[in-house]
Structures are given as structure tokens and as C-alpha cells.
Amino acid sequence: MNICQRDIVEIAFYTGNKQEPHPALVISKEDIFEAEGFFYAVLLSTKNVFPEYTFEITPDMINKPKNNRNGFAVCHMVQQFYPEDVITRTGASLKIETFAKVVAKVKDVIFG
């Protein structure tokens, strides 16, 4: 399975209580996946529980969106995954310009 940066996948994401299926955005470079066999992803959600830690994603920011709902990149929820953790591949990916903004927000939220 080829995992690429900017891909949106459905994955079993640990959200604090248990692992639950959620969409996630692959944020790590392909080099990491090729060398180590794992990748990093940030949680995507329709809920905006901590607005200071999220970045809003609209359908026009996605290549091949699956629905017309807005959602959020939950920028403090970054985890490591393996290919076998992927439940489904959506075929969607975040547009380059938006991806750069999400990565900037993740860096700001996590590292200040």
C-alpha cells in the first residue's frame, strides 16, 4: 500500500478513550514511510471541540471530496500509524496550499 503525504484515509484513531474509525490526513513525507514502514497522520473531525487547536477544512480545499460538509484538522492529535491500521482509502487528498496551512497550524499548536 502506497501512503502519500496529503492523502485522506480512514483509520482507527485513538481519541483518548478507545480507538475509533476516523478520517485522518497523512502529514509525513513518503521518505519516512519508505524507510520505516510507518507514517504520521492528524485527526480529521466534524466536531470543533478545541477551536484553538483546529484548522477548518471545507470541501473546496480537498481533491475529490466525498461529501459537502466542513470539517476540522485537529492539529494536536497527531499519531503514528502502519499500513495495516488503514481501514479504507478515500481517494481524496488535501490541496497543496491548504496542506501547507494545516502543517503550519500543527507546528504552531504543538511547538508554539
N, C-alpha and C positions, 0 to 999 in steps of 0.2 A: 504494500500500500504506500503510495507516494503522498506524503504530508507536505503541504506547501504553506509558506507564510501567507497570511491574509485569508486562508480557507476558513469557512464556517462549517463546523462539524457538530454532530450531536454526540455528547459524551457523558459518561457517568461522573458528575462533578460533585465533590464533597463540599457541601454548603454549611457545614457546622454541626448538623445533626446526623446526616447519613448521606450516602451517595445517591444522587437523583439525576435522571436524564435532563440535560440542559444543552442548549446550543452554546458553542464556545468559538472564540476567534483564535486561530493559531497565530502566535506572535513571534515565535522563534524562527531563526533563519534555517533554511534547508540543510546547511552545513552541519548544524548540531544534530539534526535527525539522521543524516547520512553517517556521521561519525559515531554517535552514541545510541541511536535507535529510539530516542525519545524526543518529545517536543514540549514546548510551553504554550499554554492557552489561557485566555482570560474569559471569564464567565460572561455570557450574554443573558439578559433577563428583560421581561416586560415590566418588572417591578423596579421602582426607584427608591429603595429603602434608605440609602445614604446618598442624597444628591451631591454632596461634596466629593464623593468618590466615583461618580459615574460620568459617562460621556454618552449623550443621546445619539442613537443611530436611527436614521429614517430610511425608508425603502429606497430612496434615490441615491443613497450612499453605498448601495450593495449591487454588485453584478449578479444578475439572475435572482432577485429576491423571491422568497417563497410565499410571502404574504404582504399585505399593505399596512401592517402595524408598525408603530415606532417601538423601539426597544432601547436598551442601555448596555454599554460595556461597563461591567462592574470592575473598575480598574484596580481595586485592592485584592481581587480574587484571581490570582494567577497560580496555576498549578502545573506540575509536570505530568505528562501522560505518555503512554506507549500505544502503538498502533492497535493493539487488541482492546484498548479502552474505548475506541471509537465505535459508537453504536451504528451511526449512519453518516454518510457524506451527503451534504445538502446540495452540492454543486454550485453553491453560492460563494462569493468572496467579497471582501470589503474593497472598495475602490482605493487606489493608491493614496490620493490626497487625504481621504478620511483615515486610512490606516496610520499615516504619519501623525495625525492629530490624536488618535487613540493612544499610540505609543508615547507621545509627549505627555498625555494625561496620566498614563500608567507611571511613567518616570516621576512626574510631579507628586502623585499621590503616595507612591512607595518611598521615594528617596528625598522628597522635599525640594 
